């Protein structure tokens, strides 16, 4: 099965940024990712712009798997999603 992976962050001001480039609308982080049986654990490393995280407050990260090529605005196309919240102190920046 092929899926599209979406990764976003909700900033403290309520705006959203979608990885990898920071668009304010849903774009895939990776497209047509092959999922195999049995399911394997994956770690995704995302690179954001440090200025996105300059405001103190809570940052809500979301990762989701959608049917390949489908509309991410329709919940029925979503296979899985997870949301985690962090503050500035929780985030690590590398260059």
URKA-V545065 format. One record per pair of residues at least 24 apart in sequence whose C-alpha atoms are under 7 Angstrom apart, sorted by the first residue. I is the first residue (numbers start at 1). J is the second residue. D is the distance in whole Angstrom. If there is no record, write none. Layout:
# URKA-V545065
I&J&D / I&J&D
This chain:
# URKA-V545065
1&34&6 / 1&35&5 / 2&32&5 / 2&33&5 / 2&34&4 / 2&35&6 / 2&68&6 / 3&31&7 / 3&32&5 / 3&33&5 / 3&34&7 / 3&65&6 / 3&66&5 / 3&67&5 / 3&68&4 / 4&28&6 / 4&30&6 / 4&31&4 / 4&32&5 / 4&33&6 / 4&65&6 / 4&66&5 / 4&67&6 / 4&68&5 / 5&29&6 / 5&30&5 / 5&31&6 / 5&64&6 / 5&65&5 / 5&66&6 / 6&63&6 / 6&64&5 / 6&65&6 / 7&62&6 / 7&63&4 / 7&64&7 / 8&61&6 / 8&62&5 / 8&63&7 / 9&59&6 / 9&60&5 / 9&61&4 / 9&62&6 / 10&59&6 / 10&60&5 / 10&61&6 / 11&59&5 / 11&60&7 / 12&57&5 / 12&58&6 / 12&59&6 / 20&47&7 / 26&72&7 / 31&68&7 / 32&68&6 / 53&88&7 / 56&88&6 / 57&87&6 / 57&88&7 / 58&85&6 / 58&86&6 / 58&87&5 / 59&85&6 / 59&86&5 / 59&87&6 / 60&84&6 / 60&85&4 / 60&86&6 / 61&85&6
